[in-house]
């Protein structure tokens, strides 16, 4: 039995609210159970120096957690003067994942920065950030298209992400903190709307796992991401 009472293949309750932020070109508040992440997209009429005069655009991401997103207060990284290795790894993952769906030539020399701020954490914050980050990105690209700044839609597909793991000896979908902290195997899956793999992160947490375990988690992830894409479409009304 899972601590939440969910079936092995059940996602947590999903809610996506679009445009909660007045000034961002695109934003959403995504809730996956008790994990809540505010995602915003900012359009910049410039690209990193290494892309200057190439005609290619760029999508990047920043990630952070509010001090009381967890059970006890976490010191702000700005106060420490540097980001943790975990934060850097997660924001690079978000950026890579979102760029996988972007035709950077069609985007042109624009940069879109996705900011993912964790308001409340209960496991799966990076996955929620990717799923919500795509919605914010979609809204920002819509702005560029509507204004005529770009003429061809650069988003080639949806992108979403979900965690899977081996908990109490069984593959389960969408781990919350109680499961994640006791999982024998922990994995994060990033998939496109067509079910193609973007990135897979898997590791044994003290106990090795089999190929059949891995494939079972992949099947759970594919079904879970299909539901997340449906939630993205419902939030956007398309």
C-alpha positions in Angstrom: 0.0 0.0 0.0 1.3 3.4 -0.9 1.3 6.0 1.9 -1.2 8.1 0.0 -3.5 5.2 -0.7 -2.9 5.6 -4.5 -2.7 2.7 -6.9 0.7 1.9 -8.3 -0.2 3.6 -11.6 -1.9 6.7 -10.1 -0.6 10.3 -10.5 -1.2 12.7 -7.7 -4.0 15.3 -8.4 -2.9 17.7 -11.1 -4.0 21.3 -11.4 -2.5 23.9 -13.8 -3.6 27.6 -13.5 -2.4 29.8 -16.4 -1.2 33.4 -16.2 -1.2 33.9 -12.5 1.5 36.6 -13.0 0.7 40.0 -14.4 4.0 40.9 -16.0 5.5 37.6 -17.3 5.0 36.9 -21.0 3.8 33.4 -19.9 3.2 31.9 -16.5 1.5 29.0 -14.7 1.0 27.6 -11.2 1.3 23.9 -11.4 0.2 21.7 -8.5 1.0 18.0 -8.4 -0.4 16.9 -5.1 1.3 18.9 -2.4 4.1 20.0 -4.7 3.4 23.5 -6.0 5.7 25.3 -8.5 5.3 28.8 -10.0 6.7 28.9 -13.6 7.2 32.0 -15.6 8.6 32.8 -19.0 10.4 36.0 -19.9 11.2 37.0 -23.5 14.5 38.7 -24.2 15.4 40.3 -27.5 18.9 38.8 -27.3 20.7 35.5 -27.2 23.8 34.3 -25.4 27.1 35.6 -27.0 27.9 32.2 -28.5 24.7 32.4 -30.6 25.2 36.0 -31.8 24.4 36.4 -35.6 23.6 32.7 -36.0 19.8 33.2 -36.4 19.2 30.7 -33.6 17.1 31.3 -30.5 17.6 29.9 -27.0 15.6 28.6 -24.1 17.1 28.4 -20.7 15.8 27.9 -17.1 16.5 28.9 -13.5 15.2 27.0 -10.5 14.9 27.8 -6.8 13.0 26.8 -3.7 11.5 29.2 -1.2 12.9 29.0 2.3 9.7 27.3 3.7 8.9 25.1 0.8 10.0 22.2 3.0 9.3 21.2 6.6 12.2 23.3 8.0 13.5 26.6 6.7 16.2 26.3 4.0 18.6 29.2 3.8 18.3 31.3 0.6 21.1 30.4 -1.8 21.5 34.2 -2.5 22.5 34.6 1.1 25.2 32.0 0.7 26.5 33.7 -2.4 26.2 30.7 -4.7 23.8 28.1 -6.0 24.1 24.5 -4.7 25.1 21.7 -7.1 21.6 20.3 -6.9 20.0 23.6 -8.0 22.4 23.9 -10.9 21.8 20.3 -12.0 18.0 20.8 -11.9 17.9 24.0 -13.8 20.2 22.6 -16.5 17.8 19.6 -16.8 14.8 21.9 -17.2 16.5 23.9 -19.9 17.7 20.8 -21.8 14.2 19.3 -21.6 12.4 22.4 -23.0 14.9 23.0 -25.7 14.2 19.5 -27.0 10.8 20.7 -28.3 12.0 23.9 -29.8 13.0 24.7 -33.4 15.6 27.3 -32.6 15.8 28.5 -36.2 12.1 29.2 -36.2 12.4 31.0 -32.8 15.0 33.3 -34.3 17.3 35.4 -32.2 15.1 35.6 -29.1 15.8 34.1 -25.7 13.1 32.8 -23.4 14.0 32.3 -19.8 11.9 30.0 -17.7 11.9 30.6 -14.0 10.7 27.8 -11.8 10.1 28.7 -8.1 9.0 25.9 -5.7 6.4 27.3 -3.3 5.9 23.9 -1.6 7.8 20.7 -2.0 6.6 17.1 -1.6 8.7 15.3 -4.1 9.0 15.6 -7.9 9.8 19.3 -8.0 12.0 19.0 -11.1 9.3 17.1 -12.9 6.6 19.6 -12.0 8.9 22.4 -13.1 9.4 20.9 -16.6 5.7 20.2 -17.1 4.7 23.7 -15.9 7.7 25.3 -17.6 6.4 24.0 -21.0 3.0 25.7 -20.4 4.7 29.0 -19.6 6.9 28.6 -22.7 3.9 27.9 -24.8 2.2 31.1 -23.6 5.3 33.1 -24.3 5.7 31.7 -27.8 2.0 32.6 -28.4 2.9 36.2 -27.6 5.7 36.2 -30.1 3.5 34.8 -32.8 0.6 37.2 -32.1 2.9 40.2 -32.2 4.4 39.1 -35.5 7.9 38.9 -34.0 8.1 35.4 -35.3 6.0 33.9 -38.1 6.4 30.1 -37.6 5.6 28.2 -34.4 8.9 26.9 -33.0 7.3 24.5 -30.5 7.4 21.1 -32.2 5.7 19.1 -29.4 4.7 19.0 -25.8 7.2 18.1 -23.1 6.3 16.7 -19.6 8.1 14.9 -16.9 7.2 12.4 -14.1 9.0 10.4 -11.5 8.9 6.7 -11.0 10.5 4.4 -8.5 10.6 1.1 -6.8 8.8 1.5 -3.5 8.1 -1.5 -1.1 9.4 -3.7 -3.9 7.0 -2.5 -6.6 7.3 0.0 -9.5 5.1 3.1 -8.7 4.3 6.3 -10.5 4.8 9.9 -9.3 6.5 9.5 -6.0 5.7 11.9 -3.2 8.3 12.7 -0.5 7.3 9.8 1.8 7.9 7.4 -1.1 10.9 9.1 -2.6 12.8 9.2 0.7 12.3 5.4 1.1 12.5 4.2 -2.5 14.8 1.4 -3.5 15.1 3.0 -7.0 14.4 6.6 -8.0 13.9 7.8 -11.6 12.8 10.8 -13.5 11.5 10.6 -17.1 11.1 13.4 -19.5 9.0 12.6 -22.6 7.5 14.5 -25.6 3.8 14.5 -26.3 4.5 11.8 -29.0 6.1 9.6 -26.3 9.7 10.0 -27.4 12.3 10.1 -24.7 14.1 13.4 -23.9 16.0 12.4 -20.8 16.0 9.6 -18.2 17.6 9.8 -14.8 17.6 6.6 -12.8 19.6 5.4 -9.9 19.5 2.6 -7.3 19.2 3.9 -3.7 21.1 1.0 -2.0 19.4 -1.9 -3.9 20.1 -2.6 -7.6 17.2 -2.9 -10.0 16.6 -5.2 -13.0 16.0 -4.5 -16.7 12.3 -5.5 -16.2 12.0 -3.1 -13.3 13.4 -0.3 -15.6 10.9 -1.2 -18.4 8.0 -1.3 -15.9 8.9 2.2 -14.7 9.2 3.4 -18.3 5.7 2.1 -19.1 4.3 3.9 -16.0 6.1 7.1 -17.0 4.7 6.9 -20.6 1.1 6.6 -19.2 1.7 9.3 -16.6 3.2 11.8 -19.1 0.2 11.2 -21.4 -2.0 12.4 -18.6 0.2 15.4 -17.9 0.1 16.4 -21.6 -3.7 16.1 -21.4 -3.6 18.4 -18.4 -1.4 20.9 -20.3 -3.9 21.0 -23.1 -6.9 21.4 -20.8 -5.2 24.3 -19.0 -4.5 26.0 -22.3 -7.9 25.2 -23.7 -6.5 23.5 -26.8 
